[in-house]
Amino acid sequence: MKTNDYLLLIATGAYSFLFYQQNAGINFLIFNIVLLAILVIKNKKLLSYNKWLWSASLCLISAGCIFFHSSALSIIGNVFSLLLLSAVSFNVVTSSLFSFAFGCYSVVSCVAYMIIDSIFRFQSTLDTHPSKKGYKTLATIIVGVISIVFFFLYKNSNPLFAENTKWINLDFVSIWWVLFTISGFILMYGFLYHRTIKPIESWENNLPISNNSFEANEQKMKQFETERYAGMLLFVVLNLMLVILNIGDIQTLYFNGGLPNGVTHSDFVHNGVGVIILSIMIATSLIMFLFRNEFATVKNNNLLSAFVYLWIFQNVVMLSSTAFRNQIYIHDYNFTYKRIGVYVWLMLAVLGLLIMFWKIYKKQSNWYLIRTNVAVWFTVLVLSGLVNWDKLITNYNIQNKPLSQVDFYYLFSLSDANIPELLAITKKPEFTDFNSKLKNYTSSFYRERYYSETYTQLLNQKITNYLSDYTNDWRSYDLRDKEITESIYLKK
């Protein structure tokens, strides 16, 4: 067996041991450290590549977030980071977008490649003399599997043998454990024996990062001058419209301090955000077309750049006003994931505009713009796991609203992370006044709806569901569960 094969077995063993019948916790952090160590053992040069260090950092940060919060968002971030890491470990030139795509492809296609690789290995052993060490390792594995089978056969057939060997604990061995371990072996094979689609990889690796600057013939020059002139006029008009829009927003939001008459929060925030993002995407597409190459001698080139810079600045102002609208919405109603999503979209839009500014200023290609934005998206996804959003939402709504106006049905629909905060409500003096009068504010047009369940009933049901899924094993240990269990048993 080769070194890679031993590393594959170690990764499979770690996967099976850390995750079988376990919840998400410290096992993710340990598993990520094991995988990073395996990759470094395979190729120590990885430590000298900034891109690999970036992807490895995303894995460790997201795994750490799982240990602290055990949230679905941090788990998704870690899975995405591992798929990215798998590809980057074999080719640091490939962009984040295609690295992630190749990571998915490698895992999905690994069964077929396992069969193909096995055939090639078998053929190679016919032409060469395999080492005794390889034979011994294979024989040891086969003997071990057969020994376990006979151990259970003898244990079930002879009570005396079962009594004498009761100190040998193989209770974890079952058909489900075997299937789980096999699935882990398949996943680790796809991770460590990474595959790509060679033609696509070669094409993507050859895409230029910087714009090509060259002189065109007279006909082409006229075409480019016409494009730049049309683009300049377009962005003059867009800037004029944004001036009117931003002045209106600033006057209404910052000086009048409220919404215009007849305009609802939903119209002012959710519907508006979608249109704003769409307008930025359309204008960005036009900018990518106009700046697809660099022509320093074309007329209106510098003037067009100036108007595009102004358009970017005004869009940042517009997005800031939209964020302020969203904050008004949150203040008047409740804090929800949908309203957090508005902030995330606005932040990504601002980052995208700043990357666009840098692309034009540094004369970078459109491919640079795309790959940089994708890398930013991966980073934002992982860093968003640093925050325990369920606790943040619960604390904000409870602290900024009277209890009678809090949508507790929404809070009870969140993950178990907010159980300590919900338990703390029961100790408030005003708890008995609203315990049996819960309202739901998330129905159509925000009409108040009363429900028959009391706060106590909903809380007890949430705690019961949590305890039924709780795993008291060090591999599933995380700080979120520690806080929850302490709050439950202190209450009792």
Buried (B, 14 or more C-beta within 10 A) or exposed (E): BEEEEEBBBBBBBBBBBBBBEBBBBBBBBBBBBBBBEBBBEBEEEBEEBEBBBBBBBBBBBBBBBBBBBBBEBBBBBBBBBBBBBBBBBBBBEBBBBBBBBBBBBBBEBBEEBBEEEEEEEEEEEEEEEEEEEEEEBEEEEEEEEEEEEEBEEEBEEEEEEBEEBEEEEEEEBEEEBEEBBEEBBBBBBBBBBBBBBEEBBEEBEEBEEEBEEEEBEEEEBEEBBEBBBBBBEBBBEBBEEBEEBBEEBBEBBEEEEEBEEEEEBEEBBBEBBEEBBEBBEEBBEBBBEBBEBBBEEBBBBEBBBEBBBBBBBBBBBBBBBBBBBBBBBBEEBBBBEEBBEBBEBBBBBBBBBEBBBEBBEEBBBBBBBBBBBBBBBBBBBBBBBBBBBBBBBBBEBBEEBEBEBBBBBBBBEBBBBBBBBBBBBEEEEEBEEBBEEBBBBBEEEBEEEEEEBBBEEBBEEBBEEBEEEBBEEEBBBBBBBEBBBEBBEEBE
